[in-house]
């Protein structure tokens, strides 16, 4: 069966789904997006993702095309028509279609809404088989990385740089050599003392929903956590590194810039974080 997409009120096969050539998402990357993992027919961390979508739209002064309840119904219908209960739901909202002009179109211009879904592999059973290598890369993005904008060209270039070096992710550092985040993930490290460290929220990083879920789960553990800046040098000296996202859960990084991280295998803290997220996803999926 052809995959089904929702575009501005219609459910269409992917091959027939289209937006106008003057859509502002196409012309200016004037839009936002959100990605939600569905398992067993339930949206994992649903409210975190919907709240972040609302915030991104608010920060860009884009009017929601419909209520949250209506959007959740559209997402459920996309899943139903694609006959999927497990996978990733992608939604993108732009400022709509208008004659190409840098200023905002006239008030009342309808936003564009696209919702799609695709099948994904099952939740990983073991962190060992889930481990990847990463590179470090200069952060060349704009100054409002807290908005989940569709303007992702620097992220794309960083991810491509990682791919060409045989790595899965690029971990970004700013002009002061402080780590910001991965090209599409939140970055975490464990120092020599066993302290778990991640960067505090600001305009420099996206407020990751999996990050928020993991922080909530950490309340049940005895792991020492610090939300603070850490440098490229700190990262290269880390005992453990892992990255998080709705698409990667907790993914261990066992090699950085071609050099083994710690002992070159999944560490104890990362393993615990993997188990915490696995438990969290299982609980969310069970309702």
Secondary structure, DSSP 4 states (H G I P E B T S, - for coil): ---EEEETTEEEEGGG----TTBHHHHH--EEEEEEEEETTEETTHHHHHHHHHHHHHHTTPPPSS-HHHHHHHHHHHHHHTT-SSEEEEEEEES-B-SS-SSPPPTTPPPEEEEEEE--PPPPS-STTT-EEEEEEE----S-TTS-BS--HHHHHHHHHHHHTT-SEEEEE-TTSBEEEESSSEEEEE-TT--EEEPPPSTTS---HHHHHHHHHHTTS---EEE---BHHHHHT-SEEEEEETTTEEEEEEEETTEESTTSS--HHHHHHHHHHHHHHHHHHH-
